[in-house]
Amino acid sequence: MTTNTNNDLSPAAIRAWFAEQPAGALFTMPAISKAFGAAPGAEHRRLASSVRCGFLCGYLERMQFTAGTAYRLSGKCMRRDALSEEERRARSLANQRARHERRRRAKGITPVPNRSKLVRAARVNLQAAGVPQPTVVAAVRATETVEQFLARGGRVQRLPAHWEQMERAA
């Protein structure tokens, strides 16, 4: 029995490992787990899932013994194509969406259209509302003195300051 030194626990790695083994050899899950160096927990569950996938696809045969379950090559080809990680993720996402839609329809909830663009536009408008508009800078004229203003015919109204009002009152 050869061991797999890398921790690739995908169905393709399981298929390759079984292909390297002698024909007709039986392997229990503890033996397969030891060959792959799978730690108990998440790695062992991934390994068991990959072995189950090989069995469901017809690549492996499963036999029940009093000592437990053993697996060996069936001699048949895989019935399904091996998917890349991207294809597997895309298929999983599509299945999740379909399952979600079936649940919604079963509950009688009408689907809500995608309004992400409207929500984003509203959020941008709210953010923009707090930002003051840039003021248009008027063309600055040359300044003029009071005398020049009076010479043009302007009228000046003199408003007394508060200290001048206090002086008058005293």
Protein Blocks (a to p, Z undefined) as FASTA:
>chain_A
ZZdfbfcfbfklmmmmmmmpcehiacdfklmmmmnopaehjkmmmmmmmmmmmmmnomac
cdddfkbccdddehiacfbdcddfklmmmmmmmmmmmmmmmmmmmnopacdddfklmmmm
mmmmmmmmmpccddddddddddddfklmmmnopacdddddfklmmmmmZZ
